[in-house]
Amino acid sequence: MAHSSRVLRGTIWLLAAGILAKILGAVFRIPLTSMLGGTGMGYYSSAYGLFLPVFALSVTGINTAVAALTAQYLAKGESASAHRLYVLALRSFAMIGTAASAGLFLLAKPLCTHLLRNPHAALSVQCFAPAVLICCLSAVLRGRFEGHQRMEPTAVSQIAEGFARVGFGLSLCAFAMHHTAGILPFLPPDIGSDALAAAAAILGVTLSALTGLVTACFFRIPKSTDSAPCSTDRQILRAFFRLLIPVTIASLVTNLTGLLDLAAGLPVLAAALHSEEQANFCFGAYSGLAVTMFNLVPSVTNTLGKGVLPAFAESCTKKDRAAAARHAEDVLWRTAFLACPAGLGLAVLAKPILELLFSSRPQEIMLAAPALQILGIAVIFTSLSFPLFSMMQGAGFGSEPVKVMLIGAAVKFPCNLFLIPRIGLSGAAWATLLCYFVILLAGVRRFRKCTGLPCPILRSAAKPLFAGVLCAAMACLLISHTALPFAVMGSGAVYLLAMFLLH
């Protein structure tokens, strides 16, 4: 009972922090998009797209590998090995992170010019470069705590990072916009005001990552109870990288849809429009408005899968199938409970939501609203896929999500090439929806085959999906007669009532 209570408490911590962090992320991205517009957000999104592989390595890969392996060592009573893992991982990624930061800073210009066909994004990439090292160190530290099923340090540091992103990012962007004439003489002559403002915002993101790291350092590191590790340094590192590499690849492939939109969608859009500047504006509208709203829900529900990972890994290590199956069903139901009404709500209220949040950008709204309607449905498939990946990784099948996501990428890439020239930004949205639908189907099949556990995806999602349809129908009815906040509250009340009646 105490163990279950600790798991639930850790999940609640991460979920609350995830929700607050996403609210703060919206507080940051929404006014930032209004300040930068389509052109500035095009530069910002191009730079952030290059940062996605780093994000995959640090935030997901290192964090997950340290947490899962620490939990496995502790389940076997090897607390000294768990502590040694932390020391070795910290040393390794201090060196790797330093080298990667320097490389990204020096290669920013050729990467943006030849790979992204967006050379004005180079300054933004350089401002992101120090975040590579910072995120690597934070990931090791947070993974150490999470492996001990202490989610509070991760939660608090995420919240601190969210507040710092809002403060630093928006203030630096505003300063750059209002002091452009004074700053530009110190920069290369081809840097424009939009590129400068985007780079200033990204510098704020880097400073926020540093804030999160400093905050996590204030928490006490758990001490080992045995005197010497049961495994050698070489054995620990081998086990760590054996888990890290497939998890990192899986996370990178998970972010592959965004990378494909950047690397394949942006050039295709430029060719279709016969203008790189216009393509950058359209891509900025799509990524700054539609994709920002699309990412909110999965990023919150993903904390559920992350919260259950140490407990699920421990249950699998102890071969407790009943506990593992219970954790799997719980996280799927909780994810569906949040994802179904949120995704369907985005689909039916796409334009009113964008008009409320980005009222000063009518051109960008006109471009992004049709795409968001499609991405709203994709939210459900995306959200339900991530917990499956986390549990397969925790069970020791870290390579399986890679195979599943590569199947999705094989759908996404040709769909981008075929649909974007014909229907524009909505083509990228349709490609994303089809991609994650295939990923969910393949993920369920691989989860059952690898773990031997049931995956009651239909039973978990049926009631939330039915209630979500009622919620969306009520939203459509109310939005024509009342303001958006009242439509959201009314449809939310219908959803909760329906779920109560469905038990």
Secondary structure, 3 states (H helix, E strand, C coil): CHHHHHHHHHHHHHHHHHHHHHHHHHHHHHHHHHHHHHHHHHHHHHHHHHHHHHHHHHHHHHHHHHHHHHHHHHHCCCHHHHHHHHHHHHHHHHHHHHHHHHHHHHCHHHHHHHHCCCHHHHHHHHHHCHHHHHHHHHHHHHHHHHHCCCCHHHHHHHHHHHHHHHHHHHHHHHHHHHCHHHHHHHCCCCCCHHHHHHHHHHHHHHHHHHHHHHHHCCCCCCCCCCCCCCCCHHHHHHHHHHHHHHHHHHHHHHCHHHHHHHHHHHHHHHHHHCCHHHHHHHHHHHHHHHHHHHHHHHHHHHHHHHHHHHHHHHHHHCCCHHHHHHHHHHHHHHHHHHHHHHHHHHHHCHHHHHHHHCCCCHHHHHHHHHHHHHHHHHHHHHHHHHHHHHHHHHCCCCCHHHHHHHHHHHHHHHHHHHHHHHHCHHHHHHHHHHHHHHHHHHHHHHHHHHHCCCCCHHHHHHHHHHHHHHHHHHHHHHHCCCCHHHHHHHHHHHHHHHHHHCC
